[in-house]
């Protein structure tokens, strides 16, 4: 099972890098096309890890990061870089999710040990 998940994680890295290369190269259509499989695979990986709280939390934060990344890219492509405030919402949500884990869930788990 771990090997199967790892294959999806490796695929996700490839998709994310291709999306970002399209972004930095100003390939608007291809960048937007690559956004969809990138976020779909990230959500799928998150779903796979739904029963392992530390993996779930970290993958939820990754999904927020990708949503922020896609929002920022879309703004640069089509809205004169005007979507950064919306991207910040997604980045902040990722930080909040991780903060909840590290400041509340993890200490509680350690305390129970």
ZIDALIN-V81222 format. One record per backbone hydrogen bond with DSSP energy under -1.0 kcal/mol. NH is the residue of the N-H (numbers start at 1). CO is the residue of the C=O. If there is no record, write none. Layout:
nh = (NH;NH)
co = (CO;CO)
This chain:
nh = (5;6;7;8;9;10;11;12;13;14;15;16;17;18;19;20;21;22;23;24;25;26;27;28;31;32;33;34;35;38;39;40;41;42;43;44;45;46;47;48;49;50;52;56;57;58;59;60;61;62;63;64;65;66;67;68;69;70;71;72;73;74;75;76;77;78;79;81;82;87;88;89;90;91;92;93;94;95;96;97;98;99;100;101;102;103;104;105;106;108;109;110;111;112)
co = (1;2;3;4;5;6;7;8;9;10;11;12;13;14;15;16;17;18;19;20;21;23;22;26;27;28;29;30;31;34;35;36;37;38;39;40;41;42;43;44;45;47;49;52;53;54;55;56;57;58;59;60;61;62;63;64;65;66;67;68;69;70;71;72;73;74;75;75;79;83;84;85;86;87;88;89;90;91;92;93;94;95;96;97;98;99;100;100;101;104;105;106;107;108)
